[in-house]
Amino acid sequence: MGGNPHNSSGMPPFILTGLPGLEASQHWMFLLLGPLYTVSIVGNALILFIVKEEQSLHQPMYYFLSLLSINDLGVSFSTLPTVLVTYCFHLKKISFDSCMAQMFFIHFFSFMESGILLAMSFDRYVAICNPLRYATVLTDSRVVRMGLSVIIRSFCVVFPLPFLLKRLPFCKPNILSHAYCLHPDLIRLPCGDITVNNIFGLFIVISTFGLDSALILLSYVLIMRSVLAIASQEERLKTLNTCVSHMCAVLVFYVPMVGVSMAARYGRHAPEYVHTFLSLIYLFVPPMLNPVIYSIKTKEIRRRLCKLLLRTKF
């Protein structure tokens, strides 16, 4: 499966993989993934609709939540085409350029999610530590600028990846480990020198996920210090309750990511389907759980959702 490394039209296609070792039963996998996609797409679309319609939700915290919902829809739609054709129709071939495009969007939305969670932690920090300045610090224009900076940063760090891969010779069988294209998976396939790709990959992970998680942790240290200064136990719990949804969203995003990276580094002898399941959790669980978490924990969203469901029912 060789190809001319400098001509993308001459590049060999990639072969997508469903569940290694479980090929005979993998068509049942979409019975699990189908509902996950449905909950993710319908849930995030409902969040966007409720925030748009509910006047009381027109404030920075919910603008960031809307951006998170748009991002989660992006994650779902990035993986849906190849997951659908791999598990349901057993069509496993994907062209080089299509694979590069899918890889770009999956990683773009992944880096964006990290940036949005950081922006949301800043929102919670200002709301709890400087409540009197909240309206003046988080103005609509500043929220827009923060959102745009997250989008631009994500685009800038992911944009070079396809070009760095295109310059390499692909001369091994181009069989991927998943039903979608991920950079850590693709980087194993070239037979040229991948030092630049590895260094750049490490740099963008540290400068985005590493920096974001450190700043989110710092914001919560400052929030906890501020909360502990509150005399009343009831007030402390009430204040902390405003952060529960965001804390859950952070854990739901970062814990599977750490699991995937640990398995890639230390679980080389684990069965291949273990890596596949971990990557599925990383890509499918956050977009599905985020709208569920915010619907359960946010009173205004919950009330509007109940009203919407009851109106539909009758």
N, C-alpha and C positions, 0 to 999 in steps of 0.2 A: 504493500500500500504506500509506495513512495510517491513523491510529488515534488514539483519545482518549488523551493521555499520562497522564491521571490515573485511568484505569480499566483495571486489568490484564486484565480479561476482554475489553475492547475493543481491547487491544493487538494489532497485526498479528503473524502468525507469522514465524519466521525461516526462510530457505532455506539448508540445509546444502550444502556443496560437497565433492565428493570430490577429484579431481585436476584442477585447472583446465587445460584444453587437452588432457587425456588421458582424457576421459570415456568414449570407446569401449572403452578397455582397463582401466578402473579396477576392474572386477569381479575382475580378476586380483590386484588389490592385497590382497584379503583372504587370498589364498594365502600372502602374506608376513606380513600382520598376524595371521592365525590362529595360526601357530606361535609368534609373539612373545607373544601372549596366553596360549597354553598353557604355554610355558616360565615366564612370569611367575607365573601362578596356581599351577601345580603346584610350581614351585621355591620360592615363598614359603610355600606351605602345608606343604611338606616341612621347611623351616627351622623353622617354628613347631612342628611335630610333634616334630622331633628335640630342640629346646631344651626342650620340655615333658617328653619321655621321658628324656632323658639327665641324670642327677643332677649330673654334673660340670660341666654348662653352666648351672647355677642360680647365676649370678653377674652383676654389673651389666653387663658388656660384652655378654652374650648377652640380657639383658633389653632393652637398647637395640636390639640386632639384631632381636629379636622385634617391637618397636614399629616398626622400619623395615620389616619384612616385612608387618605389618598395614597400614601406610601404603601400601606398594607395591601391595598387593591393592586398597586403596581407589582408587588412581590407575587401575588397570586396569579395575575395575568402573564407574568414573565415565565412562570414554570408550566402553566396550564397546557399550552399547545403540545409540548414534547411529552409531558406526563400522560396526556390523553392518548396520543398516538402510540406511545410505547406500551402502556398497560392494556389499552382497549383494542387497538388494531395491530399490535405487534410490528409496527413500522419503526425500524430502529436506526435508519440512516439519516444523518443530518449533514447538510453542506458545511464547509469550513466557515463561510461568511455568516450563515445563519447561527452557527454555534458561537462565533465571536459576538454577534449582536445579542444573543441570549445571555451570554456570560457578562457582557457589559451591563445589561439592565438588572440582572440579579444582584451583582455586586454594587451597582449604583444605588439601588433601593436599600440594600443592606447597610451601606455607609450612611445613607440618609437617615435611616431609622435611628442609628446611634446619635447622630447630630440632633435629631428632633427630641430624643429623650434627654439630651443635655440641655436643650432650650427649655424643656418642660421642668427640669430640675432647677434651672435659674428662676423660672416663674414661681415655683413653690418656695424657693429661698427668699425672694423679694416679698411674696405674700405673707410669710411667717416672720422673717427677721426685720423687714422694713414695711409693715402694712400701710403706714400713713403715706409713704412715697410710691406705693404700688401703681396708682393711676398715672403718675408723672414719669416713672421709670419705664413702664411697659405701655407706651402709647401705641396706637394702631400702626403708625409709620415705623416704629422701632420693631414691632412684631413682624411686619412685612420684611424689613431689612434682615432680621435674624433668619427668617424662613428662606430668603433668597441666598444668604450666605451659606446656609446648610446645603442647598441645592447646588450652588456653584462649587463649593468645596468637594462634594461627592463626585460631581462631573469631572473636575480637574484631576482627582486621584485615580479614577477608573479609566479615563480616556486613553492613557498610554498603553494599557494592558493588551488590547488586541494587536496594536502595532508591534509591541515587543514580542508577541507570539508569532506574528506573521513573518518576522525576519528569520525565524529558526527553521531548520530542515526537519520535516516529519517523515521518518522512514520506518517507524515501528508500526505494528497494527494499531490503528487509532481507536481502540476500544475504551470507552469511558466507564467509570464506576457507577454512574447514576443515569437517571432518565432526563437529565438536563446538564448544561455545560457550566462547570465551576472552574475557576483559575487554578486552585491547588491540584485538581484532577488533570487538567490540560497540561500543566507544567511538567508532569511526569513523562509525557509522550515524545517530545523532541529528542533527537540524538545529537544536537549541537550543544554548545556551552550555554547553560542557563543561569550563570552567575548573576548577570545584570537583572534578570527576571526575579531571582530569589531575593536579591538585595532590595530591589524596588518594592516587591511584595511585602517584605518585612518592614520597610520604611512606612508604607501606607497603613499597615495594620497598627503599628505603634503610634503614628501621628494622628490616627482617627480613633479606633476602638480603645487603644491604650490611654490616650489623652482624655477622651470623652469619659471613660469609666472612672479615671482618677478625679476628674472635675465633678462628676456626679457624686462620688464618694465624699469629696470635700464639701459639697453643698449640703449633704445630709449630716455631716459632722457639725457644720454651722447651724443647721436647722435643729438638731438634737440639743445643742448647747442653748439655743434660744428657748426651746420648749421646756427644758429642765429649769429655766429661770422663772417659769410661770408657777405661781404658788399653788393654785388649785389643781388637784388631781383630775377633776372633771374637765377643766379647761385644757389641760395638757392632752388628754385623750381626744378631745374635740378637735384640737389643732392638728394633732398627728393624723387624725382620720382623713384630713384633706389631702394627705400624701399617700394614702394606702394604695389607691389606683395606680399612681405613678410608680411606686416601689414595686408593685406586682408586675407592671409592664417592663420595668428595668430587669427584674429577675427572669421573666419569661423570655426576654431577648438575649441576655448575656449568659445565662446558665447553659442553654443548649449550645451556644457558640463555643464556650469553654469546653464543653463535652466533646464537640466535633474536633477541636484543635488538639485536645489531649489524646483522643482516640487515634488521630492521624499521626501523632508523635510517638505515643507509647503503646498503642494497640495494634501494631503491624501484624501480629500473629492471630489477631481475632478474626473470626469468619467475616467475609466480605459484606454479608447482609447486615452485620452490626453497624458498619460505617454508613451503609445505605439508610438504615433506620434512623441513625443519629442525624444525618443530613436532612432527612424528611422532617424530623421533629424541629430542627433549626429553621427550616423554610416554611413549614406549614402551621406550627403551633402558635407563634406570635401573632400572625394575621388573624387567626381564628379566635384566640383568647382575648386580645386587646378590646374588641367591641363588647365581648361578654363581661369582662372585668369592669369597664366603664359604665355599662348598662346596669350592672348590679350595684356598684358603689356610688354612682352619681344620682342623687335624688331627682333632679330636674329631668335628666335623660330617662330615668326609670318611669317617672310620672307620664312624660310625653309618649313613651313607648307603649305603656299600658293603654293610654287614651287612643293611640293609633290602632292597636290590636283589637280593642273593644269595638271601635268604629268599623273596622274591617269585618269583624265577626257578625255584627248586626247590619 
